[in-house]
Amino acid sequence: MSAQTLSPARPASPATRWSRRAAGALAFAALIELLSRTGLADREFLPPASEIVTRAVTLLADSAFQAHALTSALAWAIGLCLAAVLAVPLGLLLGSVPIIDAATRSVVEFLRPIPSVALIPLVALVIGTGLQHRVALVVYASLWPILYNTMYGLRGVDPLAKESLRSYGFGRLAVLLRVSLPSSAPFILTGVRLAAGVALILTVSTEIVAGRGEGIGVFIFFAGIAVPARMTDILAGVFWVGLFGVAVNALLVWVERRAFRWHHEQLGERA
């Protein structure tokens, strides 16, 4: 029996991928519309998708909602940037110096599983419930994906490349900056992409629990405690949170594919 060479399947084009995602989103919206219009779901708790999207669009012209959205985006952006500034050097240190990694591993493993939401009351008592409250929790929650992806990226660095640089007289710091950091960059960006979603969840969750000030979470909170509850407003706010998360993820994926094309080509060759 002669062996046949199978050509690898070509990846779908960007237009095809986006059309499939749009079709899935439209199907999901159609399902919500059907459940609400037919009475299979209580319309008081699940308004039709058309009403949710219409309300979401009208909120764009609402100055109060704009202030809520900008406040949430600011807390998200500051927290995510601070987490990256802290996590990348820390990950490089722990991943490059085994003694420090061993000495701090028990502390890191103790802190990492603690749910960030459980710290909301404690952080509020210590630093208050303003912007700093949200930023602190976002930093704590977003730190771990970036930290561990940085350390994971360092483990995959080609040892031959590091030895070659050392043979030319370069020290540990130079090897770290010239070889280890560039090789780990795709993994670091993946950690940032994961942390961006975590940061968004923590931002909105903290605002909902705090129930004061500004933010989309605060907008959702007050829509929920209204009598009767304004479910269309709640789901319209959730719609914008989800859309923001999708847009940020798509942007970071685009940056990752353009900036680290060589990394994806290597993965394709290994597959």
C-alpha positions as CSV (number, residue, x, y, z in Angstrom):
1,M,0.0,0.0,0.0
2,S,1.6,3.2,-1.1
3,A,1.8,6.1,1.4
4,Q,0.0,9.2,0.3
5,T,1.2,12.6,1.3
6,L,-1.5,14.7,2.8
7,S,-1.2,18.4,2.3
8,P,-1.9,20.4,5.4
9,A,-5.3,22.1,5.6
10,R,-5.0,25.8,4.8
11,P,-6.1,28.1,7.6
12,A,-9.3,30.1,7.0
13,S,-8.9,33.6,5.7
14,P,-9.6,36.5,8.1
15,A,-12.8,37.3,6.2
16,T,-14.0,33.8,6.5
17,R,-13.2,33.7,10.3
18,W,-15.0,37.0,10.9
19,S,-18.0,35.9,8.8
20,R,-18.3,32.7,10.8
21,R,-18.1,34.6,14.1
22,A,-20.7,37.1,12.9
23,A,-23.0,34.2,11.9
24,G,-22.7,32.7,15.4
25,A,-23.4,36.0,17.1
26,L,-26.5,36.6,14.9
27,A,-27.7,33.0,15.6
28,F,-27.4,33.6,19.3
29,A,-29.3,37.0,19.0
30,A,-32.0,35.3,17.0
31,L,-32.4,32.6,19.7
32,I,-32.8,35.3,22.4
33,E,-35.3,37.1,20.2
34,L,-37.3,33.9,19.6
35,L,-37.3,32.9,23.3
36,S,-38.6,36.3,24.4
37,R,-41.1,36.9,21.6
38,T,-42.7,33.5,21.9
39,G,-43.0,33.6,25.7
40,L,-40.7,30.7,26.3
41,A,-38.7,33.0,28.5
42,D,-40.2,35.7,30.7
43,R,-39.9,39.0,28.8
44,E,-39.5,40.8,32.1
45,F,-36.2,39.0,32.7
46,L,-35.1,38.4,29.1
47,P,-36.1,41.2,26.7
48,P,-35.8,40.6,23.0
49,A,-32.4,41.0,21.5
50,S,-33.6,43.8,19.2
51,E,-34.7,45.9,22.2
52,I,-31.4,45.2,24.0
53,V,-29.3,46.3,21.0
54,T,-31.6,49.4,20.4
55,R,-31.1,50.5,24.0
56,A,-27.4,49.9,23.8
57,V,-27.2,52.2,20.8
58,T,-29.2,54.9,22.4
59,L,-26.9,54.8,25.5
60,L,-24.0,55.9,23.3
61,A,-25.7,59.4,23.2
62,D,-26.3,59.5,26.9
63,S,-23.6,61.7,28.6
64,A,-24.1,59.9,32.0
65,F,-23.5,56.5,30.4
66,Q,-20.5,57.9,28.5
67,A,-19.0,59.0,31.9
68,H,-19.6,55.5,33.3
69,A,-17.9,53.9,30.3
70,L,-14.9,56.2,30.4
71,T,-14.4,55.6,34.2
72,S,-14.5,51.8,33.7
73,A,-12.1,52.0,30.7
74,L,-9.7,54.2,32.7
75,A,-9.6,51.9,35.7
76,W,-9.2,48.9,33.3
77,A,-6.3,50.5,31.3
78,I,-4.4,51.8,34.4
79,G,-4.7,48.4,36.2
80,L,-3.7,46.4,33.2
81,C,-0.7,48.6,32.4
82,L,0.5,48.5,36.0
83,A,0.1,44.7,36.1
84,A,2.3,44.4,33.0
85,V,4.9,46.8,34.4
86,L,5.1,44.7,37.6
87,A,4.6,41.2,36.2
88,V,7.1,41.2,33.3
89,P,10.2,42.1,35.3
90,L,9.1,39.9,38.2
91,G,8.6,37.0,35.8
92,L,12.0,37.6,34.2
93,L,13.6,37.6,37.6
94,L,11.9,34.4,38.9
95,G,12.4,32.7,35.6
96,S,16.1,33.5,35.4
97,V,17.2,33.1,39.0
98,P,16.2,29.7,40.3
99,I,17.2,30.5,43.9
100,I,14.8,33.4,44.0
101,D,12.1,31.4,42.3
102,A,12.5,28.6,44.9
103,A,12.5,31.1,47.8
104,T,9.3,32.8,46.7
105,R,7.4,29.9,45.2
106,S,5.4,29.1,48.4
107,V,4.3,32.8,48.7
108,V,3.3,33.0,45.1
109,E,1.4,29.7,45.2
110,F,-0.4,30.9,48.3
111,L,-1.5,34.3,46.8
112,R,-2.3,33.1,43.3
113,P,-5.5,31.1,44.1
114,I,-7.1,33.8,46.3
115,P,-10.1,35.0,44.4
116,S,-9.7,38.7,43.7
117,V,-13.4,39.3,44.3
118,A,-13.0,38.1,47.8
119,L,-10.5,40.9,48.4
120,I,-13.0,43.7,47.5
121,P,-14.2,44.4,51.0
122,L,-10.6,44.3,52.5
123,V,-9.2,46.6,49.8
124,A,-12.1,49.0,50.2
125,L,-11.4,49.3,54.0
126,V,-7.7,49.8,53.4
127,I,-7.6,52.3,50.5
128,G,-11.2,53.4,50.0
129,T,-13.7,52.8,47.2
130,G,-12.5,55.2,44.5
131,L,-10.5,54.6,41.4
132,Q,-7.6,53.3,43.4
133,H,-9.9,50.5,44.7
134,R,-10.6,49.2,41.3
135,V,-7.1,49.7,40.0
136,A,-5.6,47.8,42.9
137,L,-7.8,44.8,42.4
138,V,-7.3,44.8,38.6
139,V,-3.5,44.8,39.2
140,Y,-3.7,41.9,41.6
141,A,-5.9,39.8,39.3
142,S,-4.1,40.6,36.1
143,L,-0.6,40.0,37.5
144,W,-0.8,36.2,37.5
145,P,-1.5,35.5,33.8
146,I,1.4,37.8,32.7
147,L,3.7,36.6,35.4
148,Y,3.3,32.9,34.6
149,N,3.4,33.4,30.8
150,T,6.6,35.3,31.2
151,M,8.1,32.5,33.2
152,Y,6.8,29.9,30.8
153,G,8.3,31.8,27.8
154,L,11.7,31.8,29.5
155,R,11.7,28.1,29.8
156,G,11.3,27.7,26.1
157,V,14.3,29.9,25.1
158,D,16.8,28.0,22.9
159,P,19.7,27.2,25.3
160,L,22.1,27.2,22.3
161,A,21.3,30.8,21.6
162,K,22.1,31.8,25.2
163,E,25.3,29.8,25.2
164,S,26.4,31.3,21.9
165,L,26.0,34.8,23.4
166,R,27.9,33.8,26.6
167,S,30.7,32.5,24.5
168,Y,31.2,36.0,23.1
169,G,31.6,37.4,26.6
170,F,28.1,38.7,27.3
171,G,26.9,38.6,30.8
172,R,23.7,37.3,32.3
173,L,21.8,40.6,32.0
174,A,22.8,41.0,28.3
175,V,21.7,37.5,27.5
176,L,18.4,38.1,29.2
177,L,17.8,41.3,27.3
178,R,19.1,40.2,23.9
179,V,17.9,36.6,23.8
180,S,15.5,35.6,26.6
181,L,13.2,38.6,26.5
182,P,12.7,38.7,22.7
183,S,12.1,35.0,22.6
184,S,9.6,35.3,25.5
185,A,7.8,38.3,24.0
186,P,5.0,36.3,22.2
187,F,4.2,34.4,25.5
188,I,4.2,37.7,27.4
189,L,1.8,39.3,25.0
190,T,-0.5,36.2,25.3
191,G,-0.4,36.7,29.0
192,V,-1.4,40.4,28.5
193,R,-4.3,39.3,26.3
194,L,-5.5,36.9,29.0
195,A,-5.0,39.5,31.7
196,A,-7.1,42.0,29.7
197,G,-10.2,39.8,30.0
198,V,-9.5,39.2,33.7
199,A,-9.0,43.0,34.2
200,L,-12.4,43.8,32.6
201,I,-14.2,41.2,34.8
202,L,-12.6,42.7,37.9
203,T,-13.3,46.3,37.0
204,V,-17.0,45.7,36.4
205,S,-17.4,43.3,39.4
206,T,-15.8,45.7,41.8
207,E,-18.1,48.5,40.6
208,I,-21.1,46.4,41.1
209,V,-20.1,45.4,44.6
210,A,-19.2,48.9,45.5
211,G,-22.4,50.3,44.1
212,R,-21.2,53.9,44.2
213,G,-19.4,56.4,42.0
214,E,-19.2,55.9,38.3
215,G,-18.6,53.0,36.0
216,I,-20.6,50.6,33.9
217,G,-20.8,48.2,36.9
218,V,-22.4,51.0,38.9
219,F,-24.8,51.6,36.0
220,I,-25.7,47.9,36.0
221,F,-26.1,47.9,39.7
222,F,-28.6,50.8,39.9
223,A,-30.6,49.3,36.9
224,G,-30.8,46.1,38.9
225,I,-32.0,47.6,42.2
226,A,-34.7,49.8,40.4
227,V,-38.3,48.8,41.0
228,P,-39.1,47.2,38.7
229,A,-35.6,46.2,37.6
230,R,-34.6,47.7,34.2
231,M,-33.4,44.5,32.5
232,T,-33.0,46.2,29.2
233,D,-30.6,48.6,30.7
234,I,-28.7,45.8,32.5
235,L,-28.3,43.7,29.4
236,A,-27.4,46.8,27.3
237,G,-24.6,47.6,29.8
238,V,-23.5,43.9,29.6
239,F,-23.6,44.1,25.8
240,W,-21.1,47.0,25.8
241,V,-18.8,45.3,28.3
242,G,-18.8,42.1,26.2
243,L,-18.2,44.1,22.9
244,F,-15.3,46.0,24.5
245,G,-13.7,42.7,25.6
246,V,-14.1,41.2,22.1
247,A,-12.6,44.3,20.5
248,V,-9.6,44.4,22.9
249,N,-8.9,40.7,22.3
250,A,-9.2,41.1,18.6
251,L,-6.8,44.0,18.6
252,L,-4.2,42.1,20.7
253,V,-4.5,39.0,18.5
254,W,-3.9,41.2,15.5
255,V,-0.8,42.8,17.1
256,E,0.5,39.4,18.2
257,R,0.2,38.0,14.7
258,R,1.8,41.0,13.0
259,A,4.6,41.5,15.6
260,F,5.4,37.8,16.1
261,R,4.7,36.3,12.7
262,W,7.9,34.2,13.1
263,H,6.5,32.6,16.2
264,H,3.3,31.5,14.5
265,E,5.3,30.2,11.6
266,Q,7.4,28.1,14.0
267,L,4.2,26.7,15.6
268,G,2.9,25.8,12.2
269,E,6.1,24.0,11.3
270,R,5.9,22.0,14.5
271,A,2.3,21.0,13.9
